[in-house]
Amino acid sequence: MSTKSITLNSGKSWLQFFIVFLTGVTIAFGMFKVPVNMPNIMNFYGVEMSQVGLLMSVVGLTCIFTAIPAGAIMQKIGAKKFGIIVVAAGIVENVIGAFAPTFEILLATRFLEGISYGCMTMVSVAIITANFTADKRGLPNGIWVIWVSLANLLVAQLANMLVPSFGWQGEWIAAAVMQAVMLVLFILFVQEPKVAEPEPASSGKKPSVLEGLKEPAVALMSLALGLLAVGCGCYTGLYPTFLQTGLGFDPATANNIISISTFGGMVGSLLVGWVINKTAIRNRGILLVVVAVISAVAFALQFRIPSSFMIVTAFAVVLSAVTQFNMPIGFAMAPDAMKRPEFLSMGLGLVMIGANVGGALSTFLPAKLVEDAGGVWTACDFLVVGFAVLAALCALGAALYQRKYVLKNRDDSPAA
């Protein structure tokens, strides 16, 4: 495809988006293939569960520390070339991991997974921003958030098919094959977004990419998303355990509840995408405030519901949807929250740092509070609810700054 002409909101725009989306699903498959295979990996290498847990922790840490450098690299070489590197890193991780003779080598490959998984969202947002006008980005951003949910469903289904015959390595090979197919489609059909070069400063020198981090609205939004990520991650990481130890459900029933709730997350992602499209650009920060308030209420109730299968399942579906609301708003808002849109890559890096830091803390901090309270799950309420309230305040600050200093000289045609 030519890089010189992009027709916004067109069929080609949606083709590019869905190729990027499906590529992301294969990357997320590579990330989440570990949990369902933990017992098999433990037996194969003779290691403990805590050691296998490092396969996930390493990815999270890599995401945090690579966010800003990755933003700078994408700013320099472009989203398409950067996306090719991101997918290639995932393929290498899966191929080496499938044949890793020792656990240490398998663990080392997960640093590549961190680069792949952590940077894929940045690529997707850049492609969406280049192909859709601001008032039409809500739906693709909402669809994008489903990537992890679809990947988890795919991991579980393929595990039942592949692991009995090929062992846990079968999922590593499957991930590599799927990513290789999507890499070819990505190269053939995804167009390099045309990004404006930063204008020289009055001194005649181009400003440093660090100026892309000097965006108060984006910084406040990153903080808001990070604070919300603690509560969202608490649900995704600890709720299965709560259903068993807190409410007394057997493991099979608990897994069924979580599986059903996944569809709530998918519907929630599509719903928030539609709402974003119907919300004027200048009001999207306020929309994030509303989501933070809704999240605070949901987080306050999550460990206080009665142990009825129907009630718990219905609540889990709603809570799963709520946890998907915040990131699409952040992705849709980011390009219009920056005074210097040409530094979007750096702004996205800052947004991802907030989300990844919150995600990294989302299971450790609540679990520690519950443990110190002798297994009382409501002991972590003040943390997740308090963080959601703080997130609402940060989102409000971002919205007000955006209105006063970013959008005042731009045309803002309401989408509603």
C-alpha positions as CSV (number, residue, x, y, z in Angstrom):
1,M,0.0,0.0,0.0
2,S,1.1,3.5,-0.7
3,T,2.0,5.7,2.3
4,K,1.0,8.9,0.6
5,S,-2.7,8.8,0.7
6,I,-5.0,7.7,3.5
7,T,-8.8,8.0,3.2
8,L,-10.1,8.4,6.7
9,N,-12.9,6.2,8.0
10,S,-12.9,4.2,4.8
11,G,-13.1,0.4,4.1
12,K,-9.3,0.3,3.8
13,S,-9.1,2.0,7.2
14,W,-11.2,-0.8,8.7
15,L,-9.1,-3.5,6.8
16,Q,-5.9,-2.1,8.3
17,F,-7.5,-1.9,11.7
18,F,-8.7,-5.5,11.7
19,I,-5.3,-6.8,10.5
20,V,-3.7,-4.9,13.4
21,F,-6.4,-6.2,15.8
22,L,-5.9,-9.8,14.8
23,T,-2.2,-9.4,15.0
24,G,-2.7,-8.1,18.5
25,V,-4.8,-11.2,19.4
26,T,-1.9,-13.4,18.4
27,I,0.5,-11.3,20.4
28,A,-1.8,-11.5,23.5
29,F,-2.1,-15.3,22.9
30,G,1.7,-15.4,23.3
31,M,1.5,-13.4,26.5
32,F,-1.2,-15.5,28.2
33,K,-0.2,-18.9,27.0
34,V,1.7,-19.4,30.3
35,P,-1.1,-19.5,33.0
36,V,-3.0,-22.5,31.5
37,N,0.3,-24.3,31.1
38,M,1.9,-23.6,34.5
39,P,1.6,-27.2,35.9
40,N,3.0,-28.7,32.7
41,I,6.0,-26.3,32.7
42,M,6.6,-27.0,36.4
43,N,6.7,-30.7,35.7
44,F,8.8,-30.4,32.6
45,Y,11.6,-28.3,34.2
46,G,11.1,-29.4,37.8
47,V,10.5,-25.9,39.1
48,E,8.2,-24.3,41.6
49,M,5.0,-22.3,40.9
50,S,6.7,-19.1,42.1
51,Q,9.4,-19.6,39.5
52,V,6.9,-20.2,36.7
53,G,5.1,-17.0,37.9
54,L,8.2,-15.1,36.9
55,L,7.3,-15.8,33.3
56,M,4.5,-13.3,33.7
57,S,6.2,-10.9,36.0
58,V,9.1,-10.4,33.6
59,V,6.7,-9.4,30.9
60,G,5.1,-6.8,33.1
61,L,8.4,-5.3,34.2
62,T,9.7,-5.2,30.6
63,C,6.5,-3.4,29.5
64,I,7.1,-0.7,32.1
65,F,10.8,0.0,31.3
66,T,10.4,-0.1,27.5
67,A,7.4,2.2,27.2
68,I,9.2,5.5,26.8
69,P,12.2,4.1,24.7
70,A,9.7,2.3,22.5
71,G,7.8,5.5,22.0
72,A,10.9,7.3,20.9
73,I,11.8,4.5,18.5
74,M,8.3,4.5,17.0
75,Q,8.5,8.3,16.7
76,K,11.7,7.9,14.7
77,I,11.0,4.9,12.4
78,G,7.3,5.0,12.1
79,A,4.4,2.7,13.3
80,K,4.5,0.2,10.6
81,K,8.3,-0.6,10.8
82,F,8.0,-0.6,14.6
83,G,5.0,-3.0,14.4
84,I,7.1,-5.4,12.2
85,I,9.8,-5.4,14.9
86,V,7.2,-6.0,17.6
87,V,5.6,-9.0,15.9
88,A,9.0,-10.4,14.9
89,A,10.1,-10.3,18.6
90,G,7.0,-12.4,19.5
91,I,7.8,-14.9,16.8
92,V,11.4,-15.3,18.0
93,E,10.2,-15.6,21.6
94,N,7.9,-18.4,20.8
95,V,10.3,-20.4,18.6
96,I,13.2,-20.3,21.1
97,G,10.8,-20.9,24.0
98,A,9.4,-24.0,22.4
99,F,12.8,-25.6,22.3
100,A,14.3,-24.1,25.4
101,P,16.5,-26.7,27.1
102,T,16.4,-25.0,30.5
103,F,13.9,-22.9,32.4
104,E,16.4,-20.0,32.5
105,I,16.4,-19.8,28.7
106,L,12.6,-20.0,28.7
107,L,12.5,-17.1,31.2
108,A,15.0,-15.1,29.1
109,T,12.7,-15.3,26.1
110,R,9.9,-13.6,28.0
111,F,11.8,-10.4,27.8
112,L,11.1,-10.5,24.1
113,E,7.5,-11.2,24.9
114,G,7.5,-8.1,27.1
115,I,8.7,-6.0,24.1
116,S,6.1,-7.6,21.8
117,Y,3.1,-7.4,24.2
118,G,3.9,-4.1,25.7
119,C,4.4,-2.3,22.4
120,M,1.6,-3.7,20.4
121,T,-1.0,-1.3,21.9
122,M,1.1,1.7,20.9
123,V,1.2,0.4,17.3
124,S,-2.6,-0.1,17.3
125,V,-3.4,3.4,18.6
126,A,-1.0,5.0,16.0
127,I,-2.7,3.1,13.2
128,I,-6.2,3.9,14.5
129,T,-5.3,7.6,14.9
130,A,-4.0,7.7,11.3
131,N,-7.0,6.0,9.8
132,F,-10.0,7.5,11.7
133,T,-11.1,11.0,12.4
134,A,-11.3,11.9,16.1
135,D,-15.1,11.5,16.2
136,K,-14.9,8.0,14.8
137,R,-12.0,6.5,16.8
138,G,-14.2,5.3,19.7
139,L,-15.5,2.1,18.0
140,P,-12.1,0.8,16.8
141,N,-10.5,1.7,20.2
142,G,-13.4,-0.2,21.9
143,I,-13.0,-3.2,19.6
144,W,-9.2,-3.2,20.2
145,V,-9.6,-3.7,23.9
146,I,-11.2,-7.1,23.2
147,W,-7.8,-8.4,22.0
148,V,-6.9,-9.9,25.4
149,S,-10.3,-11.5,26.1
150,L,-10.3,-13.2,22.7
151,A,-6.7,-14.3,23.2
152,N,-7.5,-15.9,26.5
153,L,-10.5,-17.8,25.1
154,L,-8.3,-19.0,22.2
155,V,-5.5,-20.1,24.6
156,A,-7.9,-22.2,26.6
157,Q,-9.5,-23.9,23.6
158,L,-6.2,-24.6,21.8
159,A,-4.7,-25.9,25.0
160,N,-7.4,-28.7,25.0
161,M,-6.5,-29.6,21.4
162,L,-2.7,-29.2,21.4
163,V,-1.3,-29.9,24.8
164,P,-2.4,-33.6,25.1
165,S,-0.5,-34.4,21.8
166,F,2.3,-31.9,21.7
167,G,2.8,-30.8,25.3
168,W,2.9,-27.2,26.4
169,Q,5.3,-26.5,23.6
170,G,2.4,-27.0,21.2
171,E,1.0,-23.6,22.2
172,W,4.3,-21.9,21.7
173,I,4.5,-23.3,18.2
174,A,0.9,-22.3,17.5
175,A,1.6,-18.8,18.6
176,A,4.6,-18.5,16.4
177,V,2.7,-19.8,13.3
178,M,-0.2,-17.4,13.9
179,Q,2.1,-14.5,14.4
180,A,4.0,-15.3,11.3
181,V,0.8,-15.4,9.2
182,M,-0.3,-12.0,10.6
183,L,3.2,-10.5,10.1
184,V,2.8,-11.2,6.3
185,L,-0.7,-9.6,6.3
186,F,0.6,-6.7,8.3
187,I,3.5,-6.1,5.9
188,L,1.2,-6.4,2.8
189,F,-1.8,-4.3,3.9
190,V,-1.0,-2.0,6.8
191,Q,0.0,1.5,5.6
192,E,2.7,3.6,7.3
193,P,0.9,6.5,9.0
194,K,2.1,9.9,7.8
195,V,3.3,11.7,10.9
196,A,4.1,15.4,10.9
197,E,7.7,16.3,11.7
198,P,8.1,18.4,14.9
199,E,8.5,22.0,14.0
200,P,11.9,23.6,14.8
201,A,12.0,25.8,17.9
202,S,12.8,29.5,17.7
203,S,16.5,28.6,18.1
204,G,16.3,26.7,14.8
205,K,16.8,23.3,16.5
206,K,14.2,20.6,16.6
207,P,12.9,20.0,20.1
208,S,13.8,16.9,22.0
209,V,11.4,14.0,22.0
210,L,11.3,14.5,25.8
211,E,9.0,17.5,25.1
212,G,6.5,14.9,24.1
213,L,6.3,13.9,27.8
214,K,5.6,17.5,28.8
215,E,1.9,17.2,28.2
216,P,0.0,17.8,31.5
217,A,-3.3,16.4,30.2
218,V,-1.6,13.2,29.0
219,A,0.3,12.9,32.3
220,L,-2.9,13.3,34.4
221,M,-4.7,10.8,32.1
222,S,-1.8,8.4,32.5
223,L,-2.1,8.7,36.3
224,A,-5.8,8.2,36.2
225,L,-5.5,5.0,34.0
226,G,-2.8,3.7,36.3
227,L,-4.9,4.2,39.4
228,L,-7.9,2.5,37.7
229,A,-5.7,-0.4,36.5
230,V,-5.0,-1.4,40.1
231,G,-8.7,-2.1,40.7
232,C,-9.2,-3.6,37.2
233,G,-6.2,-5.9,37.7
234,C,-7.4,-6.8,41.2
235,Y,-10.5,-8.2,39.6
236,T,-8.8,-10.1,36.7
237,G,-6.0,-11.4,38.9
238,L,-7.7,-12.2,42.2
239,Y,-11.4,-12.7,41.6
240,P,-11.1,-16.4,40.6
241,T,-9.4,-17.0,44.0
242,F,-12.0,-14.9,45.8
243,L,-14.8,-17.0,44.3
244,Q,-13.2,-20.1,45.7
245,T,-11.8,-19.0,49.1
246,G,-14.1,-16.1,49.8
247,L,-17.5,-17.4,48.5
248,G,-16.8,-21.2,48.6
249,F,-17.4,-22.1,45.0
250,D,-15.6,-25.2,43.6
251,P,-12.8,-24.5,41.0
252,A,-15.0,-25.7,38.1
253,T,-17.9,-23.4,39.0
254,A,-15.5,-20.5,39.6
255,N,-13.9,-21.0,36.2
256,N,-17.4,-21.1,34.6
257,I,-18.3,-17.7,36.2
258,I,-15.1,-16.1,35.0
259,S,-15.6,-17.6,31.4
260,I,-19.1,-16.2,31.3
261,S,-17.9,-12.8,32.5
262,T,-15.5,-12.6,29.6
263,F,-18.4,-11.9,27.3
264,G,-19.4,-9.0,29.5
265,G,-16.0,-7.5,28.9
266,M,-16.4,-7.9,25.1
267,V,-19.8,-6.2,25.1
268,G,-18.5,-3.5,27.4
269,S,-15.6,-2.8,25.0
270,L,-18.0,-2.4,22.1
271,L,-20.5,-0.3,24.2
272,V,-17.9,2.2,25.4
273,G,-16.6,2.5,21.8
274,W,-20.1,3.5,20.6
275,V,-20.4,5.9,23.5
276,I,-17.0,7.5,22.7
277,N,-18.1,8.1,19.1
278,K,-21.2,9.8,20.4
279,T,-19.3,12.0,22.8
280,A,-17.8,15.4,21.8
281,I,-14.0,15.5,21.9
282,R,-14.0,18.1,24.6
283,N,-16.2,15.9,26.8
284,R,-14.2,12.7,26.6
285,G,-12.2,13.6,29.7
286,I,-15.5,14.0,31.6
287,L,-16.5,10.6,30.3
288,L,-13.4,9.2,31.9
289,V,-14.4,10.9,35.2
290,V,-17.8,9.1,35.0
291,V,-16.2,5.8,34.3
292,A,-13.9,6.3,37.3
293,V,-16.9,6.9,39.5
294,I,-18.7,3.9,38.2
295,S,-15.6,1.8,38.8
296,A,-15.3,3.0,42.4
297,V,-18.9,1.8,43.0
298,A,-18.2,-1.5,41.3
299,F,-14.9,-2.0,43.2
300,A,-16.7,-1.3,46.5
301,L,-19.2,-4.1,45.9
302,Q,-17.0,-6.8,44.3
303,F,-16.1,-8.5,47.6
304,R,-19.4,-7.8,49.3
305,I,-21.9,-9.8,47.1
306,P,-23.8,-12.8,48.4
307,S,-22.6,-16.3,47.4
308,S,-25.5,-17.0,44.9
309,F,-24.3,-18.3,41.6
310,M,-26.8,-16.2,39.6
311,I,-26.1,-13.0,41.5
312,V,-22.3,-13.5,41.4
313,T,-22.4,-14.4,37.7
314,A,-24.5,-11.4,36.8
315,F,-22.3,-9.1,38.9
316,A,-19.1,-10.6,37.3
317,V,-20.4,-9.9,33.8
318,V,-21.1,-6.2,34.8
319,L,-17.8,-5.8,36.5
320,S,-15.9,-7.4,33.6
321,A,-17.6,-4.8,31.3
322,V,-16.7,-1.9,33.7
323,T,-13.0,-2.9,33.7
324,Q,-12.9,-2.5,29.9
325,F,-14.3,1.1,29.9
326,N,-11.2,3.1,30.8
327,M,-8.5,2.2,28.3
328,P,-10.5,2.9,25.1
329,I,-11.4,6.3,26.4
330,G,-7.7,7.0,27.2
331,F,-6.6,5.8,23.7
332,A,-9.3,7.9,22.0
333,M,-8.5,11.0,24.1
334,A,-4.7,10.9,23.9
335,P,-4.3,12.3,20.4
336,D,-6.5,15.3,21.3
337,A,-5.0,15.9,24.7
338,M,-1.6,16.9,23.3
339,K,-0.7,20.4,22.4
340,R,2.0,18.9,20.1
341,P,0.2,16.0,18.3
342,E,3.5,15.1,16.4
343,F,4.7,13.7,19.7
344,L,1.9,11.2,20.0
345,S,4.2,8.3,20.2
346,M,5.8,9.7,23.4
347,G,2.4,10.5,24.8
348,L,1.3,7.0,24.3
349,G,4.4,5.7,26.0
350,L,3.5,7.8,29.0
351,V,0.0,6.4,29.0
352,M,1.2,2.9,28.8
353,I,3.6,3.4,31.7
354,G,0.7,4.5,33.9
355,A,-1.4,1.5,32.8
356,N,1.5,-1.0,33.2
357,V,2.6,0.3,36.6
358,G,-1.0,0.0,37.8
359,G,-1.3,-3.4,36.4
360,A,2.0,-4.6,37.9
361,L,0.8,-3.5,41.4
362,S,-2.8,-4.7,40.9
363,T,-2.4,-8.2,42.4
364,F,0.4,-7.7,44.8
365,L,-1.0,-4.8,46.9
366,P,-4.6,-6.0,47.3
367,A,-3.4,-9.6,48.0
368,K,-1.0,-8.3,50.6
369,L,-3.8,-6.4,52.4
370,V,-6.1,-9.5,52.3
371,E,-3.3,-11.7,53.6
372,D,-2.4,-9.3,56.5
373,A,-6.1,-9.2,57.4
374,G,-6.3,-12.9,57.8
375,G,-8.1,-13.6,54.5
376,V,-10.7,-10.9,54.8
377,W,-11.2,-9.8,51.2
378,T,-12.9,-6.5,52.0
379,A,-9.6,-5.3,53.6
380,C,-8.4,-4.1,50.2
381,D,-11.6,-2.1,49.5
382,F,-10.1,1.2,50.7
383,L,-7.2,0.8,48.3
384,V,-9.0,0.0,45.1
385,V,-11.9,2.3,45.8
386,G,-9.7,5.1,47.0
387,F,-7.5,4.8,43.9
388,A,-10.6,5.0,41.7
389,V,-11.7,8.2,43.4
390,L,-8.2,9.7,42.9
391,A,-8.5,8.6,39.2
392,A,-11.7,10.6,38.9
393,L,-9.9,13.7,40.2
394,C,-7.0,13.2,37.8
395,A,-9.3,12.6,34.9
396,L,-11.2,15.8,35.8
397,G,-7.9,17.7,35.8
398,A,-6.9,16.3,32.4
399,A,-10.3,17.2,31.0
400,L,-10.1,20.8,32.2
401,Y,-6.6,21.3,31.0
402,Q,-7.5,19.9,27.6
403,R,-10.4,22.2,27.2
404,K,-8.5,25.3,28.3
405,Y,-5.1,24.9,26.8
406,V,-5.3,22.2,24.0
407,L,-8.7,22.5,22.3
408,K,-9.2,26.2,22.5
409,N,-7.6,26.9,19.1
410,R,-9.0,23.7,17.4
411,D,-12.3,23.1,15.7
412,D,-14.3,20.7,17.8
413,S,-17.3,19.4,16.1
414,P,-19.4,17.4,18.5
415,A,-19.9,13.8,17.6
416,A,-23.2,13.7,19.3
